[in-house]
């Protein structure tokens, strides 16, 4: 209504939701079960949070349905690590088939939703990370990844961090850790096409130490309420 608050839409994605290998390419992964189970294969816990957020917000959810070792949905076309060491040497026709079947539909659906959803869109990409990488302990429980050059994203993440501190003060919430918010990804690529008045894109990174804990389901509920509250209060 005139003078009312501008609409805010939410869009939830989970690019590394699955470790599934389609039957056509199963032979490539024979004997690689441990690799598929690892962080190289998928992001445990990320889909739990993504589904809860989508339900709470009534938001569309785009979730990957194959392992990132087949093709990484969070890497742009032409990125050297979009295909893993198991698929990058496949014949070109096979790589293009994988792209058409799995990567392209995800990116096309994301772009279509950015064009169709009303008002400012808050995109939350749900991911998880291993507690120790290359022998280094990551002293982060929750990472909020954003582009520091986009003031709306910075403000949103600061507000979200403050809300998390009130509700879950025992957690170490860091900005742009354990990865950079400007690293190659679906949100980062689309910032080039949509200004900050239209798209606020963040990645929510969860330490898998939390995912493995017995209170994970309770943690998901708390995180969902805090993140949803931040989105709903966005100016």
N, C-alpha and C positions, 0 to 999 in steps of 0.2 A: 504494500500500500504506500501512497505518497509519504515520504519522510520516514518510512520504516527502515528496518535493518536490511541491508542487501543480503540476498540468499547466499548460503555457503553449502557446497556439496562436498561429500567425501567420496574418495575412490581408494579402495584397498587392493594392493597387489601382493603376491607372494611368489616370486619368480622361482625359488628353489624349494618348492613345497614337496616334491616327490623324488624318489630314487628309482622309479619304475623304468624298465628298459622295454621298449616295444619289441615284439617277437621278431620282426624283420631284422633287427640288429643285435639279437641276443647273443649270437656267436662271438661278437666283438668283446663281450663282457664275461665270457666263460672263465671261471676261476678268479674273477675280480670282485667277488662278493664283499670282501673286506673294504675294498676301495669304495664300492657303492654305499656301504654303511657309514663311511667316514664323512667328514665335512666337505670332502671333494665331491661327494655324490649328491648331497642335499643339505637342507637346513632343518634339523630336528626342532620341533616346537614352534616353528614360524607359522605353520598353517593353523595351529591351535589358536594363536593370537589373531591371525588374519580373519578367521571365520567368526571369532567372537566380536571383533570390531565391526565387521560387515553386518552381523545380526543386530548389534546394539545401535548402529547408526542407520540401518536400512540402506546400506551403501552397496554398490556393485563390487564384486570380488573377482579379480583375475588371478588364478592360481596355476602355476606350472603343473603339467601332468607327466613329465618325464624328467629323468636325471639330468643335471647340468653337465654331466660328462658326455651326454649325447650332443647337446647344444645348450649354451648358456643364454637363457632368456634375458639376463641382465647385462648383456653385452651388445653393443651396436653392430650393425652390418659392417663387415670388414675388420672388426677387432681381432687381433691375432689369437686371443684366447676364447673366442666365441665357441670354437670347436676344441675339444680336449685332445690329448695325445692319442686317444683311442679312435678318434673320428677325423682328425684333420688331414690324414693321409688317404682317406677314402676317395674314390673317383669323384670328380666334380659333379656328375649327375646324381650321385648318392647324397653328397652334401647338400645339393640344391633341393633334393627330395625332403631331407630332414628339415631344411629351412622352411619350405612351403608347408609342411605338415605341422610343425611345432613352434617355430620361432615367429614366423610371419603372422599367424592368427593372433598371437598374444600382442604383438606390437600394433597390429591393425585395430584390435578391439580397444586397446588403450587410447590410441589416437581418436577413434570414433567417440569414446566416452568424453574425452577432453573437449570435443566439439559440441557434444549434445547436453552435457550436464549444465544446469543453470548456475549463474553467479560465479563466485570465486570457488575454485576446486582445491581441496586439501588432499593431496595424494600421500598415503602412508604405505611405504613398501616394507613388509615385515621380513626380517632375516634373523639368523642366529649365527654365533661364532664360537669357536672352540676356546676353552679357558687358557690353553697353553699352545703356542705356535712356535715351532723351531726352538724349543727349549726356553722360551720367554713367557713368563706368566703375564697375562693381560689383566691389569688391575682396573677393569671396567666391568660393571654388571649390565648397564644399559647404555648404549651409544645412540646419540641423536645426531644424525648426519644431515647436513644442509649446506647450501651455498652461502658463505659469509657475505657475498656481494649483494645478496637479495635480502633486504631489510625485513620483509614480511616473514621470511623463513627463519631468520635469526630471532625475531621477536617471538614467533610461535614456539621455537625450541626453548628459548629462555623461560617462557611461561610454562611450558610443559615440564621442564626441569624443576621449576619451583613447586609445581603441583605434586610431582613425584616425591620431592623432598619432604613435603608435608604428610603424604600418605605412606611412603616407604623409605623412611630416612636411613635405614640400614644399607641401602643400595648406593653404590658408586655410579652416579649418572654423569657421563662425560659428553662433551660436545665434540663432534667430528673425531671420535675414537670408537673402535680401533681402526677405522678407515676414514678417508677424506670424503666429505659430502660432495665434492666436485669430481670424484673418480667416475670413469665411464659407467653408465647405467641408463636404464630406461627413463628415469626421471630427469637425470642430468642432460640427456640428449633432447628431451622435449622442453627444457627451459629455454633452449635456443629459439623455439617456435612460439612460446607463450610467455607473456610478461608476468611479473610478480603480482599484478592486480588480478590476473586470471588463474595462475597456477602456483600453489605452495606445495613443493615436493620435498618430502623428507624420507629418510630410511630409519627405521626403528630396529636397532641391532640388540639382540638378547644373548647374554652369555649362556652357553649351554650348561653351565653349572647350575643355573636356575631351572632349566628345562628338566634336568635329571633329578632335581630335588623332589621329595614326596609332596610338597605343597604347591607344585607347579600349577595345578588347576585353580587353586585359590589365587595364586599370583596372576594368572591370566585374567581372572575376574577383576582384580584390583587395577591392573594395567589398562584393561578395557575401559573401565569407568573414568580413569584419569585422562586417557587419551581422548575419549569421546567428549568429555567435559571441556577439554582444551579446544577441540574443534567447534563445538557448539557455542562457545563464548567468543569465537574469533570475530573481531571487528571487520 
